[in-house]
Amino acid sequence: MSIIGPSAHFIAANGVLIYNEDVGVHIIKGSLMSLKKAGKKVVIRPYHLSDYQSWKTAYLFIKDKKRNNWDISPRKESELALSEFKKLLKLQNKNREDDYFYDFGIFLKDGTLVGGVSLMDISRQVFQNAYLGYRVFNNHWGMGYGKEAVGLAIQMAFKTLKLHRVEAGIDPGNKRSQALARSLKMRRESLSKKRIFLGGKWLDLELYVMTSEDYGIKWKPGKKKIAHRF
Ligand SMILES: CC(C)(COP(=O)(O)OP(=O)(O)OC[C@H]1O[C@@H](n2cnc3c(N)ncnc32)[C@H](O)[C@@H]1OP(=O)(O)O)[C@@H](O)C(=O)NCCC(=O)NCCS
C-alpha cells in the first residue's frame, strides 16, 4: 500500500509507519521500501500531490521546437489541470502497488522537475526483469541529469526492487540515448527486430542491458516460491 498527499506519514493498523513523504517509504506487496534516491545533482522519487506546480511548470516550459525525433512536446494548459495530475498519481500508485511499473520524477535539489525515469513492465517469477524508460525536458539537456537519474534508477532496480536485469530498448537513430546507456556501462546486446509498436508501425530497437552481476550484486531468489507454470 502506498499513500500520497501532503500528510507527513501514515500509520498502518499494525502500528508501523508505512509512508513518509520526505524519505519516500512505501509498502509494496507487504515489504517496506524506500523509493527515493539522491545523487550529486538530482533526486529520483515518485510524485507527491505537492509536486503539482513543478509538474505543470515543467511541461509548460519545454522548448517548443523538438531537439530530436525522440524529444517530448510541451503540453497545453488544459492538459495540465490538477485533476489530470491526480489521475496520473492514482495510476502510478496502483502500478507501484502491483509491483508492475515504477515511475519516478527527476528533481533538482531545489525541487525543479527536469524529467522522468521509469522501471516498466516488471516481470517477476523466472525473469526478474524491467524495461528502462527515461526523458529529460529539453531545456535541461546536456547537464548530466539524465545520466545520473538513470544510474539511480538502475541502483533502485538492483538494490531496492531486487531485480536481476534491466533493458533499455533504444531506437537505432537515437545516438544521444545510446551514448547515455553506454556511459553507464550498459551492454549493447542485440538489435531486436520489430520490437515496439509506435506510430502505427513495428519498429526495431537496439537492446542495451545490465544484470545485477554486471552491477556487482549477486542475485538471490526471494522467499517467495517461483511458480512452475509448465
Ligand atoms: C537521452 C536524454 C535522456 C539524455 O539526457 P541528458 O540529461 O541530456 O543527458 P546527460 O547530460 O546526462 O548526458 C548523458 C550522456 O549522453 C551523452 N550526451 C550528452 N550530450 C550529448 C550530445 N549533445 N550529443 C551526444 N551525446 C551526448 C554523453 O555520452 C553523456 O555521457 P557523459 O557525460 O559520460 O559524456 C535526453 O536527451 C532526452 O530526454 N531525450 C529525449 C527522450 C529520449 O530519447 N529518451 C530515451 C528513449 S530510449
The ligand as a Gaussian input file, in Angstrom:
#p B3LYP/6-31G(d) Opt

LIG

0 1
 C       18.521000      10.955000     -23.851000
 C       18.326000      12.014000     -22.760000
 C       17.557000      11.412000     -21.598000
 C       19.720000      12.461000     -22.282000
 O       19.532000      13.319000     -21.161000
 P       20.615000      14.414000     -20.755000
 O       20.301000      14.884000     -19.388000
 O       20.702000      15.434000     -21.832000
 O       21.947000      13.547000     -20.757000
 P       23.250000      13.807000     -19.911000
 O       23.548000      15.282000     -19.914000
 O       23.140000      13.133000     -18.589000
 O       24.333000      13.060000     -20.777000
 C       24.394000      11.647000     -20.727000
 C       25.324000      11.127000     -21.774000
 O       24.740000      11.448000     -23.035000
 C       25.754000      11.832000     -23.932000
 N       25.499000      13.179000     -24.401000
 C       25.225000      14.286000     -23.700000
 N       25.067000      15.322000     -24.517000
 C       25.244000      14.828000     -25.772000
 C       25.191000      15.391000     -27.052000
 N       24.956000      16.702000     -27.248000
 N       25.385000      14.571000     -28.119000
 C       25.648000      13.270000     -27.950000
 N       25.709000      12.684000     -26.754000
 C       25.503000      13.460000     -25.690000
 C       27.056000      11.760000     -23.237000
 O       27.623000      10.495000     -23.558000
 C       26.700000      11.777000     -21.773000
 O       27.564000      10.961000     -21.039000
 P       28.984000      11.572000     -20.494000
 O       28.602000      12.646000     -19.521000
 O       29.635000      10.377000     -19.847000
 O       29.721000      12.087000     -21.685000
 C       17.605000      13.261000     -23.321000
 O       18.301000      13.738000     -24.430000
 C       16.151000      13.000000     -23.696000
 O       15.258000      13.074000     -22.845000
 N       15.876000      12.697000     -24.983000
 C       14.505000      12.500000     -25.457000
 C       13.852000      11.251000     -24.913000
 C       14.685000      10.025000     -25.197000
 O       15.358000       9.901000     -26.212000
 N       14.617000       9.087000     -24.255000
 C       15.297000       7.819000     -24.365000
 C       14.406000       6.853000     -25.100000
 S       15.245000       5.296000     -25.268000

